[in-house]
Amino acid sequence: MTSPSVFSRRTFLASSGLAAATAALMYAAPGAPADPMRRGAHGDRPSPVRLRLPPPTGPYPVGTTEVPLVDRSRRDPWQPGRPRELMASVWYPARGAGGHTLAPHMRRGVAERFATARAPGFGVPEGTVDWAATRTHAYAGAPPDTRGGPRPVLLYSPGTGDPRTWGTVLVEELASRGYVVVTLDHTYESPAVQFPDASVKGNEPMLAEFEEAQRNGTVPALLEKVLRVRVDDLRFVLDACERAVRQGGGAPRTDSPLARLAPVMDLSRVGVLGHSAGGTTAAQGMYEDRRLRAGVNLDGTLEYNQEPNGTNLMPVARHGLDRPFLLMGRDGSNHTTEPSWRAFWSHTRGWHRDLTLRRGKHQSYADLEALLPQTGVPREVLEDAVGTVDPVRAVAAVRAYTTSFFDRWLLGRDDGLLDGPSPRHPDVAFVP
């Protein structure tokens, strides 16, 4: 069964130009051949494709570390009787590689679940891609670069049905530009969350509740629960970062991944972003928690419906925000056409912009924009998921506008990119 993609502004159940080989070459490591559907050792059948992520372009090398978290004050809404257990990763400017290895895009257990629970929904047949083979450009456990002092912290929430790693292309860029970024898996929504003991938790509990809600006509209530869990997760992670900074006392500790990073986390400058339901979480999270100073919503609706119709609006849509917020959508879907965005736009008093990625689709804001062209799926499948926008230009545009936004509002550094259309990014339209 395909995992649901809640709040996608398209449908609850996700079904979801350059030639595949061209895109693969663009994202290949220097000197490495592209390999869409490599032949097996004996030439009898294709071996699984190995995908490559585009490298970040900022001046800092990137480090990353995984962080298990347990909220003992909260019972898990999807597994009653248990405390809420989460997995996060922190991405940060590193002092250097220092012999550390590149972190995997997905852990093996996550990759195996993703291959069967999520990838077929994007048209990728099982066994054609080695999802565990992809490496990030971040060095696992590398020491943070403390020379610039504490840095702004960003929280990233993925879409429902996606692992937290599905925003790596954007997150690595932000870390390479000087941000500390915490990415979060929402356990029992993600198709797979792997914990330090190698156990993997899937999204069967939420799928079961979704099927029941469909039968009972209570999907809006379920979506409200989903968002409630997500926002609580987000705020708990921010609480954990604050505890780590207090406990760190300015000196790194060896017993806590977060405490080791305390010297580089400036929690007076916190932003939030996410794709799909993650963008929804970012908006509602800002509405509920004033510690979040600026936010970006990458194509997430603001109503509790499977399809946008302007009913069951979320509080953030009904009341808006008084702090900076960036909306990024796709052709035909913006604050003039999407009811919940229209409501949000009319009630928001803080600085706000609405950008459209021309010829892009919903998954153009996730790693699929860079990865799917390398898989060899048919053109019609590719276009349904990520549209016909040039994938290299799409990645560059999303990175540039997101970075420009946070630079402006968390660093006080304005490059003018958000003032109006730019010839550097012809695929991005400003919606008045």
VENVENTA-V39023 format. One line per field, one symbol per residue. burial: 1 if it has 24 or more other ideal C-beta (glycine too) atoms within 12 Angstrom, else 0. A space follows every 50 residues. Layout:
BEGIN
burial: ???
END
This chain:
BEGIN
burial: 01111111111111111101001111100000011111000000000111 11111101011111111110100101110000011111111111000000 01111110111111111111111100011111111111111111110001 11111111111111111111111111111111111111111111000001 11111110110010000011011111111111111111111101100100 00000011111111111011111111111111111111101111111111 11111111000111111101101111111100111001111111101101 01111111111111111111111111100011111111111111111111 11111111111000001100000010111110
END
